[in-house]
């Protein structure tokens, strides 16, 4: 889950599952401020919400639970060790 209150409110109020790992085009680094995002997306999206500068400039960890075991599909800021501490089991795909 994002640490930003604006997007957390959007996720909560949408009442549907949302997945949006990062604001960047494939193969490009994630932006950490609205200027980075605007430069990359200004002609591609209708709205950009400025939630302030990101504290972390690393991609999101993407996890899928398979047969009750979290499997990391894309490593990111949250590590395998972090997940193992939380749920006692995890594996990299």
N, C-alpha and C positions, 0 to 999 in steps of 0.2 A: 504494500500500500504506500502511496506517496506520503511524504511528510507535510506537503503543502495543504493548508486548510481550505483553500478555494477549490481545488480539484477533489479533495475528500468530500466536500459538501456536494459537488456535482455528482460524484459517484453515489453517495447516500441518497440524494433526492431523485436520481434517475430511476431507481428501483429496478434496474436491469443489470446483468453482468457487463462490465466494461473491461477491456484490455487495451492499454496504451503504454507500452513499455518505455518509450522515450520519444522526444521530439527531434528526430533527425531522419534524413534519408538513408537508406541502406548504404553501407560502406563508409559513411561519413561520421565523424565524432558527434556525440550529443552536445547540443548547445547548453550553456549554463546561465545565460541571461537572455532577455527578450530581444536584444539586438542580434544575437546569433540566430535565434529562431526566425525573426523577421527576415533577415538576409536570405535564409534558406527557403522560407515558405511564403513570402509576401504575395506571390502570384498564384499560389496553389491552394490556399484555404481562405474561407470567408472571415474568420475571426481568430485572433491570437489573444489569449488572456495572459496578462503580465502578472505572475504570481511572485515576482521578485527573483533575485539571483539564487540559483541552486547551491546548496552546500556541498553536493557531491557531483563530480563530473564523470562518473562511471556509469555505464549502462546498467539497466535493471537486470536482476537475476530473474530468469523465467523458469518456473517449476511446473511440472505436471505430475499429478499423483497417479501412479500406475500400480494396481493391485495393493493399494494402501501404503505404498512407499513413494515419498517425494523423489522425483528424478529431475535433476537440473538439466534443462534443455539449452540454456545459455547462461554461463557464469557471469556474475556481476558483483555489485557491492556486497550483497548478502552472500556469504560463502557457504560451502558445504559444511564446514565446521559449525557455523551459526545455525544452520538448519538441523544438524545432528543434535546440538544442544537443546533445541526447542522440541524436537519430536523423536529423538534417539535413533533415527534411521534416515539415511539419504544415500543416493548414489548418483554419480555423473553418468550421463548417457554417452 
